[in-house]
Amino acid sequence: MNRKLENSELERLDVAGFKEAEKTPIIVILDNIRSLNNIGSVFRTADAFLVQKIYLCGITATPPHKDIRKTALGATESVDWEYRKDTLELVQELKQAGIKTISVEQAENAIMLNDFHADANTTVALIFGNEVKGVSQEVVSASDAVLEIPQLGTKHSLNISVSAGIVVWDVWSKLHAQK
């Protein structure tokens, strides 16, 4: 029999422990995300995988907001975040700092996620775009690479929070396989 664990048995970090923990070399950039629930969900994913930081760009709302809080479940307190008005300026700044910028988008010459090789010695900034328009073309063009999540069905896209969960987990798992 498999007994479900109680929350108290999960041995999760508290906020102070999260702040002190070694972070995964992943940064998340949200480029003009409209849905407050999607923003909150991405915070929870970032918390789950010890992401270094989230950048909230353009029209992306920032904490504190009740609809972000509802899905983030406190992750806005643990995960470092910063608001930036201009995504392109941020991408250029991160590239100059030696961070590999990667748009998650359907584009020419995109690398399929299953073919992507993560490097534990390189911090990656994963850029997720607007629910309708995706990552802006200027940001895609400025990125070091483009990752595409393979999709086999009839739909052309996934929900932004689902995409973030898939990509962050995939990169995290590839990094931890190197340890």
C-alpha positions as CSV (number, residue, x, y, z in Angstrom):
1,M,0.0,0.0,0.0
2,N,1.2,3.5,-0.8
3,R,0.3,6.0,1.9
4,K,0.1,9.6,0.9
5,L,2.5,11.8,2.8
6,E,1.4,14.6,5.0
7,N,2.8,18.0,4.3
8,S,4.8,17.8,7.5
9,E,6.6,14.7,6.2
10,L,7.8,16.3,3.0
11,E,10.8,18.1,4.6
12,R,10.4,21.2,2.4
13,L,12.5,24.3,2.9
14,D,11.0,27.3,4.6
15,V,11.5,30.8,3.0
16,A,14.7,31.4,4.9
17,G,16.1,28.0,3.9
18,F,15.1,28.7,0.3
19,K,16.9,32.0,0.3
20,E,20.1,30.3,1.6
21,A,19.9,27.2,-0.7
22,E,22.1,26.8,-3.7
23,K,20.1,27.8,-6.7
24,T,19.7,26.0,-10.0
25,P,21.4,28.1,-12.8
26,I,18.1,29.0,-14.3
27,I,16.5,32.5,-14.6
28,V,12.9,32.8,-15.9
29,I,11.8,35.8,-17.9
30,L,8.1,36.5,-18.4
31,D,7.6,38.7,-21.5
32,N,4.2,40.5,-21.4
33,I,2.2,37.8,-19.6
34,R,-1.4,38.9,-19.1
35,S,-2.8,36.2,-16.8
36,L,-2.2,36.7,-13.1
37,N,-2.9,33.1,-12.5
38,N,-0.2,32.1,-15.0
39,I,2.2,34.4,-13.3
40,G,1.5,32.8,-9.9
41,S,1.8,29.3,-11.3
42,V,5.3,30.2,-12.8
43,F,6.3,31.4,-9.3
44,R,5.4,28.0,-7.9
45,T,7.4,26.2,-10.6
46,A,10.3,28.4,-9.9
47,D,10.1,27.6,-6.2
48,A,9.9,23.9,-6.8
49,F,13.1,23.8,-8.8
50,L,15.1,26.5,-6.9
51,V,15.2,28.9,-9.8
52,Q,17.6,31.9,-9.3
53,K,15.2,34.7,-10.2
54,I,12.1,35.6,-12.2
55,Y,12.0,38.8,-14.3
56,L,8.5,40.2,-14.9
57,C,8.6,42.3,-18.0
58,G,6.4,44.7,-19.9
59,I,2.7,44.3,-19.0
60,T,3.4,41.4,-16.7
61,A,1.8,42.1,-13.3
62,T,3.9,42.1,-10.1
63,P,3.3,40.9,-6.6
64,P,1.5,41.6,-4.4
65,H,-1.7,40.9,-6.1
66,K,-4.4,38.6,-4.8
67,D,-4.7,36.6,-8.1
68,I,-1.0,36.0,-8.3
69,R,-0.9,35.1,-4.6
70,K,-3.8,32.6,-5.1
71,T,-1.8,30.4,-7.4
72,A,1.7,31.2,-6.1
73,L,0.8,30.0,-2.6
74,G,3.6,32.0,-1.0
75,A,6.3,31.4,-3.7
76,T,6.4,35.2,-4.3
77,E,8.1,35.4,-0.9
78,S,10.7,32.7,-1.6
79,V,11.7,33.3,-5.3
80,D,13.7,36.4,-6.0
81,W,11.9,38.6,-8.7
82,E,12.4,41.9,-10.3
83,Y,10.2,44.0,-12.7
84,R,11.7,45.3,-15.9
85,K,9.8,47.5,-18.4
86,D,11.8,46.4,-21.5
87,T,12.4,42.7,-22.1
88,L,14.9,43.3,-25.0
89,E,17.1,45.6,-22.8
90,L,17.1,42.9,-20.1
91,V,18.1,40.2,-22.6
92,Q,20.9,42.3,-23.9
93,E,22.1,43.0,-20.3
94,L,22.0,39.3,-19.3
95,K,23.9,38.3,-22.5
96,Q,26.6,40.8,-21.6
97,A,26.8,39.2,-18.2
98,G,27.5,35.8,-19.8
99,I,24.0,34.4,-19.3
100,K,22.7,32.3,-22.2
101,T,19.3,33.7,-23.2
102,I,16.8,31.2,-24.6
103,S,13.4,32.0,-26.0
104,V,10.8,29.3,-25.7
105,E,9.0,29.6,-29.0
106,Q,8.1,28.0,-32.3
107,A,10.7,29.5,-34.7
108,E,13.0,28.6,-37.6
109,N,16.0,26.7,-36.4
110,A,14.5,26.1,-33.0
111,I,16.1,23.3,-30.9
112,M,13.6,20.7,-29.9
113,L,13.5,20.5,-26.1
114,N,14.3,16.8,-26.1
115,D,17.5,17.6,-28.1
116,F,18.6,20.5,-25.9
117,H,21.8,19.9,-23.8
118,A,22.1,21.9,-20.6
119,D,25.5,22.9,-19.2
120,A,25.8,23.0,-15.4
121,N,28.4,25.7,-15.7
122,T,26.2,28.1,-17.7
123,T,23.3,30.1,-16.3
124,V,20.3,30.1,-18.7
125,A,17.6,32.6,-18.9
126,L,14.4,31.0,-20.2
127,I,12.0,33.5,-21.9
128,F,8.3,32.8,-22.0
129,G,5.9,34.9,-24.0
130,N,2.5,36.4,-24.1
131,E,-0.4,34.0,-24.1
132,V,-1.5,35.2,-27.6
133,K,1.5,36.6,-29.4
134,G,4.3,34.6,-27.7
135,V,7.8,36.0,-27.2
136,S,8.2,39.2,-29.2
137,Q,10.1,38.8,-32.4
138,E,12.8,41.3,-31.4
139,V,13.5,39.2,-28.2
140,V,13.5,36.0,-30.2
141,S,16.0,37.5,-32.7
142,A,18.2,38.8,-29.8
143,S,18.2,35.4,-28.0
144,D,21.2,33.1,-28.1
145,A,18.9,30.2,-28.9
146,V,15.2,29.2,-29.3
147,L,13.7,26.1,-27.7
148,E,10.6,24.4,-28.9
149,I,8.5,22.0,-27.0
150,P,7.5,19.1,-29.3
151,Q,3.8,18.9,-29.8
152,L,2.0,16.2,-31.8
153,G,-1.7,17.2,-31.5
154,T,-3.9,19.7,-33.4
155,K,-3.3,22.7,-31.2
156,H,-0.5,25.2,-31.9
157,S,0.6,26.0,-28.3
158,L,0.5,25.2,-24.6
159,N,-0.5,27.3,-21.7
160,I,2.4,29.5,-20.6
161,S,2.4,28.0,-17.1
162,V,2.4,24.5,-18.5
163,S,5.2,25.4,-20.9
164,A,7.3,26.9,-18.0
165,G,6.7,23.8,-16.0
166,I,7.8,21.5,-18.8
167,V,10.9,23.5,-19.8
168,V,12.1,24.3,-16.3
169,W,11.7,20.7,-15.2
170,D,13.5,19.4,-18.3
171,V,16.5,21.8,-17.9
172,W,16.6,21.1,-14.2
173,S,16.6,17.3,-14.7
174,K,19.3,17.5,-17.4
175,L,21.5,19.7,-15.1
176,H,21.0,17.2,-12.2
177,A,21.9,14.2,-14.4
178,Q,25.3,15.8,-14.7
179,K,25.9,15.7,-10.9
